[in-house]
Amino acid sequence: MYKVLTIAGSDSGGGAGIQADLKTISALGGYGTTAITAITAQNTCGVTGVYTLPAEFVARQIDAVMEDIGTDAAKTGMLANAEIVKVVAEKAKEYCIHKLVVDPVVVATSGDRLLTEDAIGSYKEALFPLAHVVTPNLAEAELFASISISTVEDMKSAARVIHRMGPKYVLVKGGHIDQNKAVDVLYDGREFQLFSAARVNTENTHGTGCTLSAAVASGLARGLRTVEAVKLAKHYVTRALTHALKIGKGRGPVHHFYCLKTLEEGGKQSEA
């Protein structure tokens, strides 16, 4: 069984962060381990509180996992501040984690900010150069590339800028660029590949970004090439969105175990 370490924040609502990562890794056949960076009080309506853990304790969690269990790939989510970003970079180098997926989480789906201003530079200088794939959404790509994005060509331009910061691949997630399709752009420094799927008509999108990056890390851990790992992740997220859950009063989460729903429906038909 392949292993994936996720270094991210905890979502008390269960739809994003560490919880979404572990569900994704499990659904795709892997074993997930964690280093928690922050504890959030949040639900489908928003974030009401954040408690950030000390950077040295994040480091101790990574040490505990790597010295015993190890990992085949790792991904980052909410890193909260510059100190944690730097510690994660140091540990990635110490343990030679080459299959590192960096999801530069800046804000939650609800719009609540999850990253301090001083961490932006630390991402660019310390973590991006170590990343195998960086997976910004449109708002994050605009922030890190310092350009406005309204078209696929703009997404490509942002990918070029971020790639110059050091990662091997940049995957810019298309969000709401197209009303009919969800288009993501992958750039390897030479060529672009577009991944397109029909847009799923749902407001229940909580945890989509975490889920995609965890799925990419899972694919890499399985030994898939980067393009194939992104294809796997795109398909998985699209299906999870198709079966998204209406839980809570706000934006519900994607259904990480949609395949179990299919099995359950099949069992009920058999009983009938």
SEBAVO-392239 format. One record per residue: residue in one letter; y, x negated, z negated of N, C-alpha, C in turn. Coordinates in steps of 0.2 Angstrom, whole numbers. Each point is the difference from the previous one (the first is absolute). Example, Ala and Ser with C-alpha at 12.3 -4.5 7.8 and 13.67 -1.06 7.14 Angstrom:
! residues 2
   rest      ny      nx      nz     cay     cax     caz      cy      cx      cz
      A     -28     -66     -39       6       4       0       6      -4       0
      S       5       2       4       6      -4      -1       5       4      -3
This chain:
! residues 272
   rest      ny      nx      nz     cay     cax     caz      cy      cx      cz
      M      -6      -4       0       6       4       0       6      -4       0
      Y       5       1       4       6      -4       1       5       2      -6
      K       4      -4      -2       5       0      -5       7       0       2
      V       4       4      -3       7       0       2       4       0      -7
      L       5      -4      -1       4       0      -6       7       3       2
      T       2       5      -4       6       3       2       5      -2      -6
      I       6      -2       2       5      -2      -5       6       5       1
      A       1       4      -5       4       6       2       2       4      -7
      G       4       5       1       2       4      -6      -5       6      -1
      S       0       3      -6      -4       6      -1       4       6       1
      D      -3       5       3       3       6       1      -4       6      -4
      S       4       2      -5      -3       5      -5      -3       6       4
      G       4       2       6      -2       6       3      -7      -2       5
      G      -2      -6       0      -6      -1       3       0      -1       8
      G       6       1       3       0       1       7       2      -7       4
      A       3      -4      -4       2      -6       4      -1      -6      -5
      G       2      -6       2      -1      -6      -4      -7      -2      -1
      I      -1      -3      -6      -7      -2      -2      -5       5       1
      Q       1       6      -1      -4       6       0      -2       1       7
      A       5       0       5      -2       1       7      -3      -5       3
      D       1      -6      -2      -3      -6       2      -8       0      -1
      L      -1       1      -7      -7       0      -2      -4       6       4
      K       3       6       1      -3       5       3      -2      -2       7
      T       5      -3       4      -1      -2       6      -5      -6       1
      I       0      -5      -4      -5      -5       0      -7       3      -1
      S      -1       4      -5      -6       4      -1      -3       4       6
      A       5       4       2      -2       4       6      -2      -4       6
      L       2      -6       1      -1      -4       6      -6      -5      -2
      G      -3       1      -6      -6      -4      -1       0      -6      -4
      G       6      -1      -3       2      -7      -4       0       1      -7
      Y       1      -5      -3       1       0      -8       7      -3      -1
      G       4       4      -4       6      -1      -1       2      -3      -7
      T       4      -5       0       2      -3      -7       8       0       0
      T       3       0      -6       7       1       0       3      -5      -5
      A       7      -1       2       5      -3      -4       6       4       0
      I       1       4      -6       5       5       0       7      -4      -2
      T       5       2       4       6      -3      -1       5       4      -4
      A      -1       7       1       5       4      -4      -4       7      -1
      I       2       3      -5      -2       7      -1       5       5       1
      T      -1       5       4       5       5       2      -2       6      -3
      A       5       4      -2      -1       7      -2       3       4       6
      Q      -5       2       4       2       4       6      -5       5       2
      N       2       5       4      -4       5       2       2       2       8
      T      -2       5       2       2       2       7       7       1       2
      C       4       1      -6       7       1       1       4      -6      -1
      G      -2      -5      -3       4      -6       0      -2      -4      -6
      V       4      -6      -1      -2      -5      -5       5       1      -6
      T      -2       1      -6       4       2      -6       1      -7      -4
      G      -5      -5       1       1      -6      -4      -4      -5       3
      V       2      -6      -2      -4      -6       3       0      -5      -6
      Y      -6      -3      -2       0      -5      -5      -4      -6       4
      T       4      -6       1      -2      -5       4      -3      -5      -5
      L      -6      -3       2      -4      -4      -4       3      -7       1
      P      -1      -5      -5       3      -7       0      -4      -3       6
      A       3      -4       3      -3      -4       6      -6      -4      -2
      E       1      -3      -6      -6      -4      -3      -6       4      -1
      F       1       6      -2      -6       5      -1      -3       2       7
      V       4       1       5      -3       1       7      -4      -6       2
      A       3      -6      -2      -4      -6       2      -7       0      -3
      R       0       2      -7      -6       0      -4      -5       4       3
      Q       2       6       3      -5       5       3      -3      -3       6
      I       4      -3       4      -2      -3       6      -5      -6      -1
      D       2      -4      -5      -5      -5      -2      -7       3      -3
      A       1       5      -4      -7       3      -2      -4       3       5
      V       3       3       5      -4       2       6      -3      -6       4
      M       5      -4       2      -2      -6       5      -5      -5      -3
      E       0      -1      -7      -4      -5      -3      -7       3      -1
      D      -1       6       0      -7       3      -1      -2       4       7
      I       3       5       2      -2       4       6       2      -3       6
      G       6      -3       1       2      -2       6       3       6       5
      T       1      -2       6       2       6       5       0      -3       7
      D      -2       5       4       0      -1       7       7       1       4
      A       4       3      -3       7       2       2       4       2      -6
      A       6       0       1       5       3      -5       6       4       3
      K       3       4      -3       6       4       2       5       0      -6
      T       6       1       2       5       1      -5       3       6       2
      G       3       3      -6       4       6       1       6      -1      -4
      M       2       5      -5       6      -1      -4      -1      -6      -4
      L       5      -5       1       0      -6      -3       6       0      -5
      A       5       5       1       5       1      -5       6      -5       0
      N      -1      -6      -1       5      -5      -1      -2      -7       3
      A       5      -4       0       0      -7       3      -6      -4      -4
      E       0       0      -6      -5      -4      -4      -7       2       2
      I      -1       6       0      -7       2       2      -2      -2       7
      V       5       1       5      -1      -2       7      -2      -8       0
      K       4      -4      -4      -1      -7       0      -7      -2      -3
      V      -2       4      -5      -7      -1      -4      -5       1       5
      V       0       6       4      -5       2       4      -1      -5       6
      A       6      -3       2       0      -5       5      -4      -6      -2
      E       2      -2      -6      -3      -6      -3      -8       1      -1
      K      -2       6      -2      -7       1      -1      -4       1       7
      A       4       2       5      -3       1       6      -2      -7       3
      K       5      -5      -1      -1      -7       2      -6      -3      -5
      E       1       1      -6      -5      -3      -5      -7       2       2
      Y      -1       6       2      -7       2       1      -2       1       8
      C       5      -3       4      -1       0       7      -2       7       3
      I       4       5      -2      -1       6       3       3       1       7
      H      -3      -1       5       2       0       7       1       7       3
      K      -5       4      -2       1       7       2       4       4      -5
      L       6      -1       1       5       4      -5       4       4       4
      V       0       7      -2       4       5       3       6       2      -4
      V       6      -1       2       6       1      -4       3       6       2
      D       0       5      -4       4       6       1       6       0      -4
      P       6      -1       3       6      -2      -4       3       7      -2
      V      -3       3      -6       2       6      -2       7       0      -3
      V       5       3       3       7       0      -3       1       7      -3
      V      -2       6       3       1       6      -3      -6       4       0
      A      -1       5      -4      -5       5       0       1       5       5
      T      -5       4       2       1       6       4       5       4      -2
      S       1       1      -6       5       5      -3       7      -3       1
      G       1      -7       2       7      -3       1       2      -4      -6
      D      -4       0      -5       1      -4      -6      -1      -8       1
      R       5      -4      -2       0      -7       2      -5      -3      -5
      L      -5      -5       3      -5      -3      -4       1      -8       0
      L       5      -2       3       1      -7       0       7      -2      -1
      T       1      -6      -4       7      -2      -2       2      -4       6
      E       7       0       0       3      -4       6      -1      -7       1
      D      -1      -3      -6      -2      -8       0      -7      -1       3
      A      -4       5       0      -7      -1       3       0      -1       8
      I       5       2       3       0       0       7       0      -7       3
      G       4      -4      -3      -1      -7       2      -6      -4      -1
      S      -3       2      -6      -6      -3      -2      -6       2       5
      Y       0       6       2      -5       3       5       1      -5       6
      K       6      -1       3       1      -3       6      -2      -8      -1
      E       2      -3      -6      -1      -7       0      -7      -2      -3
      A      -3       4      -5      -6      -2      -3      -6       4       2
      L       0       7       2      -6       3       1      -1       2       8
      F       5       1       4      -2       1       7      -3      -6       3
      P       2      -6      -1      -3      -5       3      -8      -1      -2
      L      -2       3      -5      -7       0      -2      -4       6       3
      A       3       5       2      -3       6       2      -4      -1       7
      H      -5       4       0      -4       0       7       3       6       3
      V       2       6      -3       3       5       3       5       3      -5
      V       6       1       2       6       4      -3       0       7       3
      T       0       5      -5       0       7       3       6       4      -2
      P       6      -2       2       6       4      -2       1       7       3
      N       2       5      -3       2       6       3       7      -1       3
      L       2       6       3       7      -1       4       5      -2      -5
      A       1       3      -5       5      -2      -5       0      -7      -2
      E      -6      -2      -2      -2      -7      -2       2      -5       6
      A      -2       2       6       1      -5       5       7      -1       2
      E       4       6      -1       7      -1       1       3      -4      -5
      L      -2       0      -7       3      -4      -5      -2      -7       1
      F      -6      -2       2      -2      -7       0       3      -3       7
      A       0       4       5       2      -3       6       8       1       1
      S       3       4      -4       7       1       0       2       3       7
      I      -4       5       3       2       3       6      -1       8      -1
      S       3       4       4      -1       7       0      -6       2       5
      I      -4       4      -3      -6       2       5       0       7       1
      S       0       2       7       0       7       2      -5       1       6
      T      -3      -6       2      -4       1       6      -6      -5      -1
      V      -5       0       4      -6      -4       0       2      -7       2
      E       5      -1       4       3      -7       2       3      -3      -6
      D       4       4      -4       3      -2      -6      -6      -3      -5
      M      -5       4       0      -6      -2      -4      -2      -7       2
      K      -1      -1       6      -2      -6       3       5      -6      -2
      S       6       2       0       6      -5      -1      -1      -2      -8
      A      -1       5      -4      -1      -2      -7      -6      -4      -2
      A      -5       2       4      -7      -4      -1       1      -7       2
      R       4      -2       5       2      -7       2       3      -3      -5
      V       5       3      -3       4      -3      -6      -4      -2      -6
      I      -4       5      -2      -4      -1      -6      -6      -5       2
      H      -2       0       6      -5      -5       1       2      -7       0
      R       7      -1       1       3      -7      -1       0      -2      -7
      M      -1       5      -5       0      -2      -7      -7      -3      -2
      G      -5       0       5      -6      -3      -2      -7       3       0
      P       0       7       0      -7       3       0      -3      -1       7
      K      -7       0       0      -3       0       6       1       6       5
      Y       0       6      -4       1       6       4       5       5      -4
      V       3       4       4       5       5      -3      -2       7       3
      L      -1       4      -5      -2       7       2       5       5      -2
      V       5       2       5       5       4      -2      -2       8       1
      K       0       3      -6      -2       7       0       5       5       3
      G      -2       4       5       5       4       3       3       6      -3
      G      -3       2      -5       3       6      -4       2       6       5
      H       7       1       0       2       6       4       4      -2       6
      I      -2      -6       3       3      -2       6      -1       6       6
      D      -6       2       0      -2       5       5      -2       7      -3
      Q       2       5       2      -1       7      -3      -8       2       2
      N      -2      -3       5      -7       2       2      -6      -5      -2
      K       2      -6       0      -5      -5      -1       2      -5      -6
      A      -5      -2      -4       1      -5      -5      -1      -7       4
      V       5      -4       1      -1      -7       3       1      -5      -4
      D      -4      -5      -1       0      -6      -3       0      -6       5
      V       4      -5      -2       1      -6       4      -3      -6      -3
      L      -5      -4       3      -3      -6      -3       3      -6       5
      Y       2      -5      -4       3      -6       4      -4      -6      -3
      D      -2      -5       5      -3      -6      -3       4      -6       2
      G       6       1       2       4      -6       2       0      -1       7
      R      -4       4       4      -1      -1       7       0       7       4
      E      -4       4      -3      -1       7       4       1       5      -5
      F       1       6       2       1       6      -4      -6       5       2
      Q      -3       3      -5      -4       5       1       2       7      -3
      L       0       5       3       2       7      -3      -6       4      -2
      F       0       3      -6      -5       4      -2       3       7      -1
      S      -3       5       4       3       6       0      -5       6      -2
      A       2       5      -4      -4       5      -1       5       6       0
      A      -3       6       1       4       6       0       2       1      -7
      R       6       2      -1       3       1      -6      -3       6      -4
      V      -2      -1      -6      -3       6      -4       6       4      -4
      N       0       6       1       5       4      -2      -1       2      -7
      T       2      -4      -5      -1       1      -7       6      -4      -4
      E       2       4      -5       5      -4      -5      -4      -4      -5
      N      -6       1      -1      -4      -4      -5      -2      -7       3
      T       5      -4      -1      -1      -7       2       0      -5      -5
      H       0       2      -6       1      -5      -6      -6      -5       1
      G       2      -7      -1      -5      -5       0      -2      -3       7
      T       3       3       5      -2      -2       7       1      -8       1
      G       5      -3      -2       1      -7       1      -5      -4      -3
      C      -1       2      -7      -5      -4      -4      -7       0       3
      T      -1       6       2      -7       2       3      -1      -4       7
      L       5      -1       4      -1      -3       6      -1      -8      -1
      S       4      -3      -5       0      -7      -1      -7      -1      -3
      A      -2       4      -5      -7      -1      -3      -5       0       5
      A       0       5       5      -5       0       5       0      -6       5
      V       6      -2       1       0      -7       4      -3      -5      -4
      A       1      -1      -6      -3      -5      -4      -7       1      -1
      S      -2       6       0      -8       1       0      -3      -2       6
      G       3       2       6      -2      -3       6      -1      -7       1
      L       5      -4      -2       0      -7       0      -5      -3      -5
      A      -1       4      -6      -5      -3      -4      -7       1       3
      R      -1       5       4      -6       1       3      -2      -5       6
      G       5      -3       2      -1      -5       5       3       2       7
      L       3       6       0       3       2       6       6      -4       2
      R       1      -1       7       6      -3       2       6       4      -1
      T       6      -3       0       6       4      -3       1       6       4
      V      -1       0       7       2       6       4      -5       6      -2
      E      -7      -2      -1      -5       5      -2       1       2      -7
      A       3      -4      -4       1       3      -7       6       5       0
      V       5      -2       4       6       5       1      -3       7       3
      K      -4      -1       5      -3       6       3      -4       4      -5
      L      -4      -3      -4      -3       4      -5       4       3      -5
      A       6      -4      -2       4       3      -5       4       6       3
      K       2       0       6       4       5       4      -4       6       0
      H      -7      -1       2      -4       6       0      -1       3      -7
      Y      -1      -4      -5      -2       3      -6       6       3      -3
      V       6      -2       1       6       3      -3       1       7       4
      T      -1       0       6       1       6       4      -4       5      -2
      R      -7      -1      -2      -5       5      -2       2       2      -7
      A       2      -5      -4       2       1      -7       6       5       0
      L       5      -1       4       6       5       1      -2       7       2
      T      -5       0       5      -2       6       3      -3       5      -6
      H      -3      -4      -5      -3       4      -6       4      -1      -6
      A       7      -1       1       4      -1      -6       0       5      -5
      L       1      -2      -6      -1       5      -6       6       3      -2
      K       1       7      -1       5       3      -3       0       0      -7
      I       2      -5      -3      -1      -1      -8       7      -1      -2
      G       2       4      -5       7      -1      -3       5       4       3
      K       6      -1      -2       6       4       3       4      -4       5
      G      -2      -6       1       4      -4       5      -5      -2       6
      R       1      -6       2      -4      -3       5      -7      -2      -2
      G      -5       4       2      -7      -2      -2      -3      -6       3
      P      -5      -3      -3      -3      -6       3      -5       1       6
      V      -1      -5       4      -5       0       5      -7       1      -4
      H      -5       2       4      -7       1      -3      -4      -6       2
      H       0      -5      -5      -4      -6       1      -7       1       1
      F      -3       5      -3      -7       2       1      -2       6       4
      Y       4       0       6      -1       6       4      -7       1       3
      C      -3      -6       1      -7       0       2      -5       4      -5
      L       2       0      -6      -4       4      -5       1       7       1
      K       6       2       2       2       7       1      -4       2       6
      T      -1      -4       5      -4       2       6      -7       1      -2
      L      -3      -4      -5      -7       0      -2      -1       6      -4
      E       5       2      -4       0       6      -5       0       6       5
      E       4       0       5       0       6       4      -7       1       4
      G      -2      -6       2      -7       0       3      -5       3      -4
      G       0      -2      -7      -5       2      -5       0       8      -1
      K       6       2       0       1       8      -1      -3       3       6
      Q       1      -2       6      -2       3       6      -8       0       0
      S      -3      -5      -3      -7      -1       0      -3       5      -5
      E       4       1      -6      -3       5      -5       0       7       3
      A       6       1       4       0       7       3      -6       1       5
